[in-house]
Amino acid sequence: MSELIFLGTGTSDGVPTIGCNCETCRSKDPKDKRLRSSVFYSSDNAKILIDISPDFRQQALRHNIRWIDAILLTHSHYDHIGGLDEIRSINFIMKKSMPVYGNEEALNELRERYSYIFKRTQEGGGKPQVSLHYINEKSFEINNVIIKPIKIMHGEIPILGYRIEDFAYITDASYIPENSLFELMGLNVLVINALRFEKHPTHFNLEEALKIIQILNPKKAYLTHLTHRFLYKRDKKILPKNVEFAYDGLKIKV
């Protein structure tokens, strides 16, 4: 049985949000403390990180992550790639380069934002060692684990979700094309973004996320990429029986 750890379940601001004094940001409940979104998938064959947030160092220390076979990027916004430099420590342990997978737009932006990684001018141990793997919607394997990229839309930006067996991870989606919905049928576990109660131009709100869950009908669904608009204990009561708010540190079998 494979395991999924929610390393972070917050949006780009995280929770608590800087300068905010709302009920959620003042909450003492650890389930209301949300680092930037990322998950760690682990099976007998592979250990896979989906997105590497600016909080990766803290997340890796918290969960004793010492080995990563590959990083899958959903897209190249900072809250999903901001921890890439921390891979240096994992390189040292593994004694090899880190494979990073993403679509063309994401990896090209990665090259620009982390240009020093790909230049020969800074040698030695001062930069992470990564190898980029451009992917589309065609399935590929990591240590005999089949990964199916799923095309979704983040506003006008085409990004990727990922299906691994009967688990799928979707974040920052505002629209899922019909063909992609078909690829997401028959899931045991679906993780999907639900930014807030109000509508947003580039992310699903709660109502929209629940509609997608109703269409796909997974056995279990977890909501992630949550703002401080959600208070865990208060708002979990309004969710359908097969839906839960994910929280940092949550571990589930997939």
C-alpha positions in Angstrom: 0.0 0.0 0.0 1.3 3.5 -0.9 1.2 6.4 1.4 0.6 10.1 0.8 1.8 12.8 3.1 0.3 16.3 2.9 3.4 18.5 3.4 1.5 21.7 3.0 -2.1 22.6 2.2 -2.1 26.4 2.0 -2.0 28.9 -0.8 0.8 31.2 -1.8 0.3 33.3 1.3 0.2 30.4 3.7 -1.8 30.4 6.9 -1.5 32.3 9.1 -1.2 35.1 6.6 1.2 38.0 7.3 -0.6 40.9 8.9 -3.9 39.1 9.3 -5.9 38.9 12.6 -8.8 36.8 11.4 -10.2 33.8 13.4 -8.2 31.3 11.3 -4.9 33.1 11.5 -5.3 33.4 15.3 -6.4 29.8 15.7 -4.4 27.5 18.0 -5.6 24.4 16.1 -2.6 22.9 14.2 -5.0 22.0 11.4 -5.4 25.7 10.7 -1.6 26.1 10.1 -1.0 25.7 6.4 2.4 25.7 4.7 2.5 26.1 0.9 0.9 23.1 -0.9 2.9 20.0 -1.7 2.5 16.2 -1.2 4.9 13.3 -0.9 4.0 10.0 -2.4 5.8 6.9 -1.1 5.6 3.3 -2.2 7.9 0.3 -2.2 9.2 1.3 -5.6 9.4 5.1 -5.5 9.3 8.2 -3.4 7.8 11.1 -5.4 7.4 14.8 -4.5 4.7 16.7 -6.2 5.7 20.4 -6.2 8.5 21.8 -4.1 7.2 24.7 -2.1 9.2 27.6 -0.5 8.6 25.7 2.8 10.2 22.5 1.6 13.1 22.6 4.1 10.7 22.8 7.0 8.5 20.1 5.5 11.4 17.8 4.8 12.8 18.1 8.4 9.3 17.6 9.9 8.8 14.4 8.0 12.4 13.2 7.8 12.5 13.2 4.0 15.9 12.0 2.9 15.3 10.4 -0.5 13.3 11.6 -3.5 13.3 9.7 -6.8 11.6 12.5 -8.7 9.8 15.8 -8.5 6.6 16.4 -10.5 5.7 20.0 -11.1 2.1 21.1 -11.6 3.3 24.5 -12.8 6.0 27.1 -12.2 4.3 29.6 -9.8 6.6 30.5 -6.9 4.6 28.7 -4.2 5.1 25.4 -6.2 8.8 25.7 -7.1 10.2 28.0 -4.4 12.1 25.3 -2.5 14.1 24.0 -5.4 17.5 25.2 -4.0 16.9 23.0 -0.9 17.4 20.0 -3.2 21.2 20.4 -2.6 20.9 18.5 0.7 19.1 15.6 -1.0 21.7 15.6 -3.8 24.4 15.1 -1.2 22.6 12.2 0.4 21.6 10.5 -2.8 24.9 11.4 -4.6 23.0 12.0 -7.9 21.1 14.6 -9.8 17.3 15.1 -9.1 14.9 14.4 -12.0 12.3 17.2 -12.3 9.3 16.6 -14.6 6.9 19.3 -16.0 5.3 20.6 -19.1 7.2 22.9 -21.5 6.0 26.1 -20.0 6.8 25.1 -16.4 10.3 23.9 -17.2 11.2 26.8 -19.4 10.2 29.2 -16.6 12.1 27.1 -14.2 15.2 27.6 -16.3 14.7 31.4 -16.3 14.0 31.8 -12.5 16.8 29.4 -11.5 19.2 30.3 -14.3 22.3 29.9 -12.0 21.5 26.2 -11.7 22.0 25.7 -15.4 25.1 27.9 -15.9 28.6 26.6 -15.6 29.8 29.7 -13.9 28.9 28.6 -10.3 30.6 25.3 -9.7 31.0 23.3 -6.5 28.3 22.4 -3.9 26.6 25.8 -4.0 23.7 24.9 -6.3 21.3 22.0 -6.7 21.9 19.3 -9.3 18.7 18.7 -11.3 17.8 17.1 -14.7 14.8 18.4 -16.5 12.3 16.1 -18.2 9.8 17.7 -20.5 6.4 15.8 -20.5 3.0 16.2 -22.0 -0.1 14.1 -21.3 1.6 10.8 -22.2 2.1 8.4 -19.3 5.7 7.6 -18.1 7.3 5.5 -15.4 9.4 6.3 -12.4 10.8 3.1 -10.9 8.0 1.0 -12.4 5.4 3.5 -11.0 3.2 4.7 -13.9 2.5 8.4 -13.8 -0.4 9.9 -15.9 -0.1 13.6 -16.4 -3.6 15.3 -16.6 -4.0 18.6 -18.5 -5.9 21.2 -16.5 -6.3 24.9 -16.7 -5.1 27.5 -14.2 -6.9 30.5 -15.5 -5.4 30.7 -19.1 -2.3 28.7 -18.2 -2.2 25.0 -19.1 -0.8 23.1 -16.1 -0.7 19.5 -15.0 -2.3 17.3 -12.5 -1.1 13.8 -11.9 -2.7 10.4 -11.6 -0.8 7.5 -10.0 -2.9 4.3 -10.1 -6.2 5.2 -8.4 -5.0 8.4 -6.8 -4.9 11.8 -8.4 -3.5 15.2 -7.4 -5.1 18.4 -8.8 -4.2 21.9 -7.6 -4.6 25.4 -8.8 -7.3 24.3 -11.3 -10.0 26.6 -12.5 -11.2 24.3 -15.3 -10.8 20.7 -16.2 -11.3 19.7 -19.8 -13.7 17.0 -20.7 -11.0 14.6 -21.8 -9.1 15.1 -18.5 -12.3 14.4 -16.5 -12.5 11.1 -18.3 -8.9 10.3 -17.3 -9.9 11.0 -13.7 -12.7 8.5 -13.4 -12.6 5.5 -11.1 -10.4 7.1 -8.4 -10.1 5.9 -4.8 -8.5 9.2 -3.7 -8.8 12.6 -5.3 -7.0 15.6 -4.0 -8.3 18.9 -5.4 -7.9 22.6 -4.8 -10.6 24.7 -3.1 -9.3 28.2 -2.6 -12.1 29.9 -0.7 -15.9 30.3 -0.6 -16.0 33.2 -3.0 -15.4 32.7 -6.7 -11.9 33.3 -8.1 -10.8 33.8 -11.7 -7.9 31.2 -11.6 -8.8 28.7 -8.9 -11.8 26.5 -8.0 -13.8 27.8 -5.0 -15.4 25.3 -2.6 -18.6 25.1 -4.6 -16.8 24.4 -7.9 -14.5 21.8 -6.3 -17.4 20.0 -4.8 -19.1 19.9 -8.3 -16.0 18.3 -9.8 -15.9 15.8 -6.9 -19.6 15.0 -7.6 -18.9 14.4 -11.3 -15.8 12.2 -10.7 -17.3 10.4 -7.7 -14.1 9.2 -6.0 -14.3 7.0 -2.9 -12.6 9.8 -1.0 -11.7 13.4 -1.7 -9.4 15.8 0.1 -9.5 19.6 -0.4 -6.2 21.5 -0.5 -4.6 24.8 -1.4 -6.8 26.4 1.2 -6.8 30.1 2.3 -7.5 31.5 5.7 -11.2 31.8 4.8 -11.6 28.2 6.0 -11.6 27.4 9.7 -11.1 23.6 10.0 -13.4 22.7 12.9 -16.1 25.1 11.9 -16.3 24.4 8.2 -15.6 20.6 8.0 -19.2 20.2 9.1 -20.6 21.5 5.8 -18.7 19.0 3.6 -20.2 15.8 2.1 -19.4 12.5 3.9 -16.7 11.5 1.4 -14.9 14.9 1.4 -12.5 16.3 4.0 -10.2 19.3 4.3 -6.7 18.1 4.1 -4.3 19.5 6.7 -0.5 19.7 7.0 0.9 16.4 8.2 -2.1 14.3 7.2 -1.0 10.8 6.1 -3.4 8.6 4.1 -3.1 5.3 2.3 -3.7 5.5 -1.5 
